[in-house]
Amino acid sequence: MRLSTWQVVRAGCLFAAAVGLASDAHAKTAEELTIALDTIWVVLTGSLVFFMNLGFGLVESGFCRAKNTVNILSKNFTVFAISCLAFYVLGWGLMFGNGSGFLGFEGLLTLGGSDNSPATGDAYQGAYKAIAWTGIPLYAKFFFQLVFAGTAATIVSGAVAERIKYLSFILFSFLLVAFVYPVTGHWIWGGGWLAGAGFWDFAGSTVVHSVGGWAALAGVIVLGPRIGKFGADGKAYAIPGHSMTSGFIGCLVLWLGWFGFNPGSTMASDPNAIAHVFMTTNTAAFMGILSATALSWLWDGKPDLGMSINGCLAGLVAITAPCAFVTVNAALIIGLVAGLIVVGAVKLLDAVKIDDPVGAIPVHLFNGVFGTICVGLFAVDKITGAATGNGLFNGGGMTLLVAQLQGIVAVGVYTLVASFVFWYAIKALVGLRVSKDEEEEGLDIGEHGQDAYHIGLAEH
């Protein structure tokens, strides 16, 4: 049977259409698969960051006295809940909402709507343009950023431990996550003025850790030291924690959580970037342990497990900003120096009579600043795809370093000023510090009416 010309043309058009539809379906399936994989990666790593709450609780309670264990665990539990509320209501919109270079204005008080660019390539219509670069669902983005916000608030808990009123700490945590953390976060991750000035912070040495550190520093200055920490002669006296086992386990939980914190900040299942960040993160951690242990051994005559633990955390904090921008060899150096910094910073705080029971300020503030500087020193342009430009040690000159220093100063000034205002306001309204008797008895009984341990006290 002979086909007419029209039948041949019609059959050819139908075949071409079928091929086109199959191609479109294949492309759509590939796109959907990519988004699905990216979403699974982000919520999985976000869950690891959430799990860091356990690590913080164990480290802080272990480094403090048994009589304050319930208080510290309760603070770490409740602070995440209050951070969730603050970030949902205000923080997310202020940080990622469309607005000016200084503040987000859209998406406040509610969370919803589309935040991704339409597949047709039309102009972006959502409220959160700054984070539309990743195509995962809005709620996945929110959850991942939420656990970072909670981490910033948790950092403060350890520094003010053993003498702060429970309610006062919860109030400050809400204010921090609602009005401090998201503002500076908008400057850097929300498309604000620091991002425009060339400032880079991959996973939060400044955005998360130094913000928590600056807020903690303001808190301990307003609170003052614990009873018995400094003698009449100005000498610092050790107040040993009750469980190094707890501190050790907590550190390992945090180290594990950091494999969500840093690699998860790709917010995409990019195998090369993920593998690179895993390597730099782990390298800085183990070098921080070794250098802090060695320096404390030389300084005090014996290796101090507490210093080793904080050395690990210092290396992790320091590599958080540059983890995707530097080589593994640079991470060795960063971790080594971070471990030395944390030991020196602990000694410095004792010398200037600043009481931080767990070393949160040496770990998160000192090394958050150091890690941010390291981007300006060690960055390799596009090593995982980001066009950072080269750092000073790789022939890039001072441009990137100056941008990093500018960001450190801006974030530090804003966070310190806002934190002091909030701490003093809370002090005036509800008080900040427990009574002398309550501090000496322990906050577990005074604030909660509970003991953490009942060994030998059970009824017969």
Secondary structure, DSSP 8 states (H G I E B T S, - for coil): ----HHHHHHHHHHHHHHHHHHHHHHHHHHHHHHHHHHHHHHHHHHHHHHHHHHHHHHHHHHHS-GGGHHHHHHHHHHHHHHHHHHIIIIIHHHHHSSB-SS-B-SS-S---S--S--TT-----SS-GGGTTS-S-HHHHHHHHHHHHHHHHHHHHHHTTTTB-HHHHHHHHHHIIIIIHHHHHHHHTSS-HHHHTT---SS-IIIIIIHHHHHHHHHHHHH---TTSB-TT--B-----S-HHHHHHHHHHHHHHHHHHTGGGG-S--HHHHHHHHHHHHHHHHHHHHHHHHHHHHHHSS--HHHHHHHHHHHHHHHHTTTTTS-HHHHHHHHHHHHHHHHHHHHHHHHTT---TT-HIIIIIIHHHHHHHHHHHH--TTSSS------GGGT-TTHHHHHHHHHHHHHHHHHHHHHHHHHHHHHHHH-SB--HHHHHH-HIIIIIS--S--TTT---
